[in-house]
Amino acid sequence: MLLIKRLFKFYINSSIHVALAVVCLTGLTFLEFNVNINKDLLFFTFFATITGYNFVKYYGMAKFYHRSLSKWLKEIQLFSFFSFIAMLYSAFSLSMKALLIILGLALLTFLYTIPFFSKNYIDKNTKNLRAISGLKIYIIAMVWAITVVLFPLVEANYTIDNDVVITLIQRFLFVIIIMLPFEIRDMKSDSLKLLTIPQQIGIKRTKQIGIFLLIIVFMLECFKDELVLNSVYTLGVVCLITLLFLIRSNINQGKYYSAFWVESIPVFWVLMHLILF
């Protein structure tokens, strides 16, 4: 039992679960637009997500405590290194157009993590994009949306039409919504300077905004040129499940409420799509 708990903790902390969620949303794009699934692209997305997320999460810890890293962090560092190698290997099978998109996202991730500007241009006051008040959630949502929608369709030479734009907006809003339970959870530890949505307007209004965004996500489906009934049903169920998780989220939520269950929604989404289609 102890081994299982340790493996599960590593599964969460090493970003394997979030990478699985990103891969599922990418696969969903292939399925919804009837594009042949590109396994090489899915492999790249999986390992790139692990590399990017672990870089963002553990850069500071590794930078300042590299001489006294705990065993679990060293294991994640090693795992991230091999994920980075696997990502580079998978990249050779992708087109230049798709790689340019990833290069842009990689640059954004770098600027999100590494200090690069200062109000007074003094080194000690240098900040990164993550430190800009209120910006965090929108940067993450944009990176996710581009990765799971635009990236696979550009690689497949799919024409960027009205349905693609609507799907891109839907995914952007959806990621913001599923991040709200995380922001509610982190209210105790987040710096007040971050000005997260719950910090600015409170938990109750944050949930109300999440509900409103869910309605928009669902309603946007009706504006697509190719409206598929099963897709509407699937999205409706996913929105309902997301709504329940959002409503039940609180500051004292369980350790894995957001990190596992909320991030499992994309996995359920693609599984439901496969069942109905």
C-alpha positions in Angstrom: 0.0 0.0 0.0 2.9 2.3 0.8 4.4 1.7 -2.6 1.1 2.5 -4.3 0.8 5.8 -2.4 4.3 6.7 -3.3 3.7 5.9 -7.0 0.5 7.9 -7.0 2.2 10.9 -5.4 4.9 10.7 -8.0 2.3 10.4 -10.7 0.7 13.7 -9.6 3.9 15.6 -8.6 5.8 14.7 -11.8 2.9 16.2 -13.9 2.1 12.9 -15.6 -1.6 13.4 -14.8 -1.8 16.9 -16.2 0.1 15.7 -19.3 -2.5 13.0 -19.7 -5.2 15.6 -19.5 -3.6 17.7 -22.2 -3.1 14.7 -24.5 -6.8 13.8 -24.0 -7.9 17.2 -25.1 -5.5 17.1 -28.1 -6.9 13.7 -29.0 -10.4 15.1 -28.7 -9.5 17.7 -31.3 -8.5 15.0 -33.7 -11.7 13.1 -33.1 -14.0 16.1 -33.3 -12.5 17.3 -36.6 -12.3 13.8 -38.1 -8.5 14.1 -38.5 -6.3 11.0 -38.4 -4.7 10.8 -34.9 -1.0 11.6 -35.1 0.6 9.4 -32.4 4.0 11.2 -32.8 2.3 14.5 -32.0 0.5 13.0 -29.0 3.8 11.6 -27.7 5.4 15.0 -28.2 2.6 16.8 -26.4 2.8 14.4 -23.5 6.5 14.8 -22.9 6.5 18.5 -23.6 3.8 19.1 -21.0 5.7 17.2 -18.4 8.9 19.1 -19.3 7.1 22.5 -19.3 5.1 22.0 -16.1 8.0 20.6 -14.1 10.2 23.4 -15.2 7.6 26.0 -14.1 6.8 24.2 -10.8 10.3 23.2 -9.6 12.7 25.8 -11.2 12.8 27.9 -8.1 13.3 25.0 -5.8 16.1 23.5 -7.9 17.8 26.9 -8.4 18.0 27.8 -4.7 18.3 24.4 -3.1 20.2 22.4 -5.7 22.7 21.2 -3.1 20.2 19.9 -0.7 17.4 18.6 -3.0 15.2 16.0 -1.4 15.1 12.5 -2.9 11.6 12.9 -4.5 12.7 16.2 -6.2 15.8 14.5 -7.6 13.6 11.7 -9.0 11.3 14.3 -10.7 14.4 16.1 -12.1 15.7 12.9 -13.6 12.2 12.0 -14.9 11.9 15.5 -16.4 15.3 15.2 -18.1 14.3 11.9 -19.8 10.9 13.5 -20.8 12.8 16.4 -22.3 15.0 13.9 -24.4 11.8 12.1 -25.5 10.2 15.4 -26.4 13.2 16.3 -28.6 13.1 12.9 -30.3 9.4 13.2 -31.0 9.9 16.7 -32.4 11.8 15.4 -35.5 8.6 13.9 -36.8 6.7 17.3 -36.7 6.4 19.9 -39.4 8.1 23.2 -39.2 4.8 25.1 -39.0 3.8 23.1 -35.9 7.3 23.5 -34.4 7.1 27.3 -34.7 3.9 27.2 -32.7 5.6 25.1 -30.0 8.6 27.4 -30.1 6.3 30.4 -29.3 4.7 28.5 -26.5 8.1 27.4 -25.1 9.2 31.1 -25.2 6.1 32.1 -23.3 6.7 29.3 -20.7 10.3 30.5 -20.3 9.2 34.1 -19.8 6.5 32.9 -17.4 9.1 31.3 -15.2 12.4 33.1 -15.6 12.7 36.7 -14.3 13.3 39.0 -17.3 12.1 42.5 -16.5 12.0 45.0 -13.6 10.0 48.0 -12.8 13.2 49.9 -11.9 15.5 47.7 -14.1 17.2 46.6 -10.9 18.2 43.0 -10.7 16.7 42.3 -7.2 13.3 43.6 -8.4 13.3 41.5 -11.5 10.0 39.7 -12.2 8.6 37.1 -14.6 5.2 36.9 -16.3 3.9 34.8 -13.4 4.4 37.7 -11.0 2.2 40.1 -13.0 -1.0 40.4 -11.0 -4.0 38.6 -12.4 -2.2 37.3 -15.5 -1.4 33.7 -14.5 -4.7 32.0 -15.3 -5.0 33.5 -18.7 -1.5 32.6 -19.8 -2.0 29.0 -18.8 -5.4 28.8 -20.5 -4.0 30.3 -23.7 -1.1 27.8 -23.8 -3.4 24.9 -23.2 -5.9 26.1 -25.9 -3.2 26.6 -28.5 -1.6 23.3 -27.7 -4.7 21.1 -27.8 -6.5 22.8 -30.7 -4.3 24.9 -33.0 -1.1 22.8 -32.7 -2.6 19.4 -33.9 -4.8 21.0 -36.6 -1.9 23.0 -38.1 0.2 19.8 -38.1 -2.6 18.1 -40.0 -2.8 21.0 -42.5 -6.5 21.5 -41.5 -8.0 24.8 -42.6 -8.5 27.2 -39.7 -12.2 27.9 -40.2 -15.1 29.2 -38.0 -15.5 25.9 -36.1 -11.8 25.8 -35.2 -11.9 29.4 -33.8 -15.0 28.5 -31.7 -13.3 25.4 -30.4 -10.2 27.4 -29.6 -12.3 29.8 -27.6 -14.2 27.0 -25.9 -11.0 25.3 -24.7 -9.6 28.6 -23.5 -12.6 29.2 -21.4 -12.8 25.6 -20.3 -9.3 25.7 -18.9 -10.0 28.9 -17.0 -13.0 27.2 -15.5 -11.2 24.0 -14.3 -8.4 26.2 -12.9 -10.8 28.0 -10.6 -10.9 25.2 -8.0 -7.1 25.4 -8.0 -7.2 29.1 -7.4 -9.7 28.7 -4.6 -7.6 26.0 -3.0 -4.4 28.1 -3.2 -6.0 31.2 -1.6 -4.3 30.3 1.7 -0.8 30.1 0.1 -0.9 32.5 -2.9 0.7 35.9 -2.5 -1.9 38.7 -2.4 0.1 40.4 -5.1 -0.9 37.7 -7.6 -4.5 39.0 -7.6 -6.0 35.7 -8.5 -9.7 35.8 -9.4 -10.9 34.5 -5.9 -8.6 37.0 -4.2 -10.1 39.8 -6.2 -13.8 39.0 -6.0 -14.2 36.2 -3.4 -15.1 32.5 -3.7 -18.8 33.0 -4.2 -18.5 35.3 -7.2 -15.6 33.2 -8.6 -18.0 30.3 -8.8 -20.7 32.5 -10.3 -18.3 33.6 -13.0 -17.3 29.9 -13.6 -20.9 29.0 -14.1 -21.4 31.9 -16.5 -18.4 30.8 -18.5 -19.7 27.2 -18.6 -22.9 28.4 -20.1 -20.9 30.3 -22.8 -18.8 27.2 -23.5 -22.0 25.2 -24.1 -23.8 27.8 -26.1 -20.8 28.4 -28.4 -21.3 24.8 -29.6 -24.6 25.9 -31.2 -22.7 28.4 -33.4 -20.6 25.8 -35.2 -21.2 25.2 -38.9 -21.1 21.4 -38.4 -23.3 20.8 -35.4 -23.1 17.1 -34.2 -25.8 16.1 -31.8 -23.6 13.6 -29.9 -20.9 16.3 -29.4 -23.6 18.5 -27.9 -24.7 15.8 -25.5 -21.1 15.0 -24.5 -20.2 18.7 -23.9 -23.4 19.1 -21.9 -22.5 16.2 -19.6 -18.9 17.5 -19.2 -20.2 21.0 -18.4 -22.5 19.5 -15.7 -19.6 17.5 -14.1 -17.4 20.5 -14.2 -20.1 22.6 -12.6 -20.4 20.1 -9.7 -16.7 20.1 -9.1 -16.6 23.9 -9.2 -19.6 24.3 -6.8 -18.0 21.9 -4.3 -14.6 23.4 -4.4 -13.4 25.3 -1.3 -10.2 26.4 0.5 -10.0 23.2 2.6 -10.7 20.8 -0.3 -9.0 17.4 -0.3 -5.3 17.1 -1.3 -6.2 15.6 -4.7 -9.6 17.1 -5.3 -8.2 19.5 -7.9 -4.9 17.9 -8.7 -6.5 14.5 -9.6 -10.2 14.7 -9.9 -10.7 18.1 -11.6 -7.8 17.4 -13.9 -9.4 14.0 -14.8 -12.4 15.8 -16.5 -10.6 15.9 -19.9 -9.9 12.2 -19.6 -13.5 11.5 -19.0 -14.5 13.8 -21.8 -12.5 11.9 -24.5 -13.6 8.5 -23.1 -17.2 9.6 -23.3 -16.7 10.8 -26.9 -15.2 7.5 -27.8 -18.2 5.6 -26.3 -20.8 7.8 -28.0 -19.1 7.8 -31.4 
